[in-house]
Amino acid sequence: MKKIFIFYLLFSGIVSGRQIVVPTDKLRTIQSGIDAAQMGDTVVVKPGIYHESIKMSIIPRPNSGGGPGITLASFYIYHRDADYIGKTIIQGLSGKPAIKIEQFMYNVYHTLLGFSIENSSSGLALLEAKVHLENMVFKNNEKAVGASITVLTMKNVLICQNSQALRNYSVHQVLENVVIIDNKESISTVDFGRITLKNCTIANNHSPIQFNYYRSRLECYNSILWNKSAVEIAFLYDQQWELEVADSCFFGNSCVKNGFSGISFVIGKPPIMWLTGNL
């Protein structure tokens, strides 16, 4: 029966490469499992509360062209039972992120699946990386997710009760079925930030989505923006960047508090495409 189950996992596309389960007698921490992993491997974490600050970085083999890096997953990967998300909790050590991923622009992408990240100074810190988050919860962190020069995708993620939800520099992020609620700060992005929202709810936060400086882009489809702030989206610029502004907004089938007037600009006015079905 065990052989049949492993065969199913490998050939159904749930798991590729080797599986490394932690903790064990030999691999007592999540970090030890990460350190033992190679490209394409999956590190599966047993339910529990883990007080660790995990670092993920992997150098691809020469001429490999990159590809899948490491998948870090809870037992959710086996059973697709959401209870495992709340039962597998990572809390970063004092003053350190729970998980830090530095990939330095190698063409490698990592996946995090099925965890709660709580009570950390920084939940997830990303530098020059490609990362996919799926079925995750970020709660009660100083900063839930911080990223720089990164490609970030999220699906089925809850970000709640953090001081900062997403704070990014030059990041391309696609959020699908993501709920960002009850945070002090929702999304703040600086320089060349591009955000795509699909079926997302960003509500009851104390600040709007903020674009700082220039060349930013927001696409919002089938989503709700309804926060405690005076506006929902704020484009903020220093005067010196006025000639560099090249921003744009797209809205389709979305509900934005105060509608079109819920968008504010300090300098200029980037093009806004207010498509059909908006409220």
N, C-alpha and C positions, 0 to 999 in steps of 0.2 A: 504493500500500500504506500509506504514511504517513497519508493522508487517511482511509482506512478505519479504521486503528488509533485515531486521534483521535476519529472518530465513535463508535467502540465505547466509548471511555473516557467520553465525555460522556453517552451515552444508556444506559449500563449503570449509571449512578449512582455510579461510582467517583470521578469528578471533576466538579465543577460550577464555574461561573464560569471565570475565566482560569487557565491554567497558567503559572507562573513557575519556570523551572529555574535553579538556581544550583549552583556558581559559573559565571559567564560573563565575557567581557571587560568587559562593562558592570556586571554585578552580581557582585562578587568575593567577597561574604560572604553568609552566611545572613541576617544582619540587613538587608542591602541588599535582599534579596528580600522580606523581611517589610515593610520600609518602602515598597516599591513595590506591595504588595498592597492590595486592597480587600475588603470583605465578600463572602464566597462564593468567593474565590480560593484556589488551592492552590499552595503553594510546595514544589517538589520538589527535593530535595537529592541531588546526585551522591554516590556512595560516596567516603569519605575520612574523615580525622580532622580535626575543626574545633575550634580553640581560640577559642571565642567565649562571650560572655555575652549572650544574646539576650533582647530585650524584645518582648512582644506585647501590644498594646492597640489597640483600634479603636473609634471612635465611630460608631454607626450613623447613616445618613441620617435627617433629620427625618421623623417620621411613618412610618418604615419598619417599626416594631414589632419591630426586632431580627431575629434569625435566625442562620444560619451565619456565623461570623466567618472565621477563616483556618484552613485545613488545612495543617499542616506535615508533610511526608512524605518518606521515603526512596524509592528505586526499588522498594521493596516494594509500593508502591501499584500499580505496573504489572504486576509479575510474580508477586506473592504468594509469593516465594521468601524463606524465613527467613534465608538467607545475607546478605541486604542489611541485616538488623538489626545483625549483628555487623560489617559493613563500613562502616556509616555511624555514626560516633561523634562525640558532642559532649562536649567537656570545657570547663567554665567557667573563666574567667580567675580569677586568684588572689583568694580571698575573696569571689567573686561567684557567684550561681547560673548554671548552664548555660543555663537558660531561666526567665524571669520573666514571668508573665502577670498583668496588672492590668486588670480590666474595670469596676470600680466600679459593679457591679450593673446595668449596661446588659444588656438581654435579648439577649446575644450569646454563642454558645458556640463554642469553638475545639477543634480536634482535632489530636492528635499521633500519628503513625503510623510505626512501623517504624524506630526509632532505638535505639542504645545510648547511655546517658548515664553517664559514668564520671569518676572521679577529680576530683570537684568538691566545694567546700565545701557547696554545696546543689545538688542535681540539678535539681529543679523547685520554684519558689516561686510560689504562687498567692495572689492577694488579690482578694476579691469577684469571683469569676469562675465561669464554667461551662465545664468542660473534660472532654474524653473522651480517654483514653489507650488505645491498642490496639497490640498486638504490639510491646511496648517492653521494654528491659532497663535496670535501674538497678543499677550495680555500683561498689563501692569509693568511695562518696561519704560525706562527713561526715553529710549528711542527704539521703536519697533524694528525698522529697517532703515539703514543708511547705506548709500551706494555712490560710487564714483566711477565714471567712464565704464558703464556696465550695461549689458542687455539683460533685462529682468522680465520674466513672465510669471504671472500668478493665476491660479485657478482654484476656486473654492477655498478662499482664505478669509479668515476673520481677524481683523485688527481692532482691538478695543481697549479702552481704559489705559492708554499709554500717554506719556507726556507729548511725544512726537510719533506720528504714525509712519510717514515716509519722508525722508529728507535726503535729497539726491543732488549730485552734480553731474551734468552731462550724461544723463541716463535715458535710454530708450526702454520704456516699460509698457507692457500690455497686461491689463488687469481684466480678468473674466470671472464673473460670479464672485466678486470680492466685496465684502462688507467692511467699511471703515466707520466705526461709530464710537461716540463717547470718548474721544481723545481731545487733549488740549489743542494740539495742532494736527491738521489732517495731512495734506501733501504740500511739500515745499520743494521746488526744483530750481536749479541755477544753471544758466547757460546751456543752450542746445538741448534742453529737456523736451522729450516727446512722450506724451502720455496718451494711451488709448484705453478707454473704459468701455467694457461690454457687459451689460446686465449687472451693473455695480450699484451699490447703495453707499453714499457718503453722507452721513447725517449725524446731527446732534454733536458735531465737533465745535470747538470754540474759535476756529479760524477757517478761512476759506482755502481753496486750492490756490497756492501762490507760485507765480512764475517770476523769478528775479533775473533782471537784466534782459537777455535778448535771444532771438532765434529759437523760440519755443513753440510747441504745437500741442493742442489738445483736441482729441477726437472722443466724443461722448455719444454712445449709442445705447438705447434701452436702459438708461440709468437714472438714478435719483440723486440730486444734490440738494440737501436741505439741512443746513447747519445753523448754528446759533449766531454766526457772524452777520454783519450788515450786508455783505455780498457773498456770493458763492465762489467766484473766481476773480483773482486780483493779479493783474500784470503790473509789476513794480520795476522801475528802471532808475538808474542813476542818470543824471542829465547828460553825461558824456557818451552814453550809448544811444542817444536819440537817433542818430543817423544809421545805426546798425539794426534797428528794430525790423524784424521780418517774422512776426508771429502770425499764428492763425488758429481759429477755433472752428470745429465742426460739431453740430448737435443734430441728432436724429432720434425721434421717438423717446425723448428724455423729459424728465420733470425737474426743472430748475426753479428753486424758490425765487420769486420776483421776476421770473422769466428773463427776457433779454436784458433788462436793467440790473440783473444780478451779476453782471460782469463789469468790472471797473478797470480803468487804465490811468496810470500816472502820466504817461507821455504818449501822444499819438493814439491810434486806434487800429489794431491789426484787423485783417479781414475776418469776418464772422459769417459762416454759412449756417443759417438757422433753417434746418431741413424740416420735412413734414413730420407731423405727429408730436411736436414738442408742446409742453405745458409750461 
